[in-house]
Amino acid sequence: FPSHDRSGLTEETSKNNGIHHLMATTLGKGYKGVSYEKLKEYLEDKSSSLNGFGGKNAYGLLMHGLSENFSELVKHFSGTLLEPTVLPKFVKHEQAIAIRALENQKEDPVKQCFQEVHKMIFNNHPYSLNPIGDVKTLKKLKSQDIKSLHAKNLKQKEVLITYCGDKYLNEVLESLKTMFNKLKPRKVSKVVLKKYKQQPRFESFIEFDREQTQIFITTPTGGMASKENCIS
């Protein structure tokens, strides 16, 4: 189950915010030679699942299934990873869902509170962005944007694969050999951390026409070796 090193929200900007969320929700919807409908039917028949995931530092695919179907499942997993179709109709569908979720967040005091905190703490760092994306940005993203970024990551970025089950390592590696052969060797890039400037004291008020109040108070945390914790 691969995830690409230093991808996800940490690689986004205000110009493509939300692209990894769309990528995670569309990657598992068919690949070259296998339609989404055919793949879905197979997975349901084998009591299996294949879904994309996205986070702050990575994105990838997660597959669950029975060991007896491992070899077949690997073929679908490999096809989805290496040659996803990312059809425009699925991208538009996921865009609509994401935009609806963002609209719902505007009515949620807790969501708004935490998003404001992220903006304050991380300032111009990617972590200040909404993981789902921005309405204006989401509307501009196309199917080809997602496919191009994923293809670029497959060629240049590190790929991590984890397995949990009752098969021995040599069996797993043998089943994954075909997929490995299609992934060209890549240089291990040095991780360059994106630093953010610690922010001074801030106060922010978000008004809602409702009878409740959300108060979020936080103090800066200590360094990595410090015993101090972030208090909220």
Order of alpha helices (4+ residues) and beta strands (2+ residues): beta-alpha-alpha-beta-beta-alpha-alpha-alpha-alpha-alpha-beta-alpha
